[in-house]
Amino acid sequence: METIQKILLVITIIGAINWGLIGILDFDLVAMLFGDGGLFTRVIYTLVGICGLVNIGILFNHLETN
């Protein structure tokens, strides 16, 4: 399970970097690489969102065990 958590965290970090680029430079790396508003782009955004939600669950689970 630890490997899956690390993969989810990496995907979330990549998404956060993309949002940082959007906020600072108005540059959307995902849209540039995979097309603006295409199906694959939407799948990537959805995947990043799901990974973020799972990471929230992992965080709260980790806080409860400590």
N, C-alpha and C positions, 0 to 999 in steps of 0.2 A: 504494500500500500504506500510505503514511503516514496517509491519511484513514481507512482502516479501523482502523488502530491507535488513532487518536484517538477514534473512536467506541467501540471496545472499552474504552478507558480511561475514558471518560465513564460507560459503563454500569457498570463496576467501581466507580467512585467513588460513583455513586448507590446501589449495593448496600452499599458500606461505610458510607455515611451511614445507610441503613436499619438496618444492624446496630448502629451507634452509638446510634440512637434506641431500639432494642430493649434494648440493654444499660443505657443511662442512664435511660430513661423508661418502659421496658416498653411501648413503643408501636411497633407494626408498621405502618408507613405503607403497604407493599404490600398487606397483608391488609385494611387499612381501605379502600383505593381499589378493590381488585379482588375482595374477598371472602376469607374465611378458609378456606383449604384447597381452593379451587376449582381447576379445571384451568388457567385463565389465570394464577392466582397461582403455581402450580407451574411453569408455562412460564417465567414471569419469573424465579423463583429459579434454574431450570436455566440460563437464558440468562446470568444474572449469574455463576454458577459457571463456565460455559464461558469467558466473557470473562476471568475471573480466571485460569484455567489458560492461556489464550492469552497473557495479559500476563506470566505467569511465564516462558513461552517467549521472549517478546520481551525481557524483562529479561536472561535468560541469554545470548541471542544478542547483545545489545548489549554485555554485559560481555566476551564473547569477542572482539568486534571492536575493543575498545579496548586 
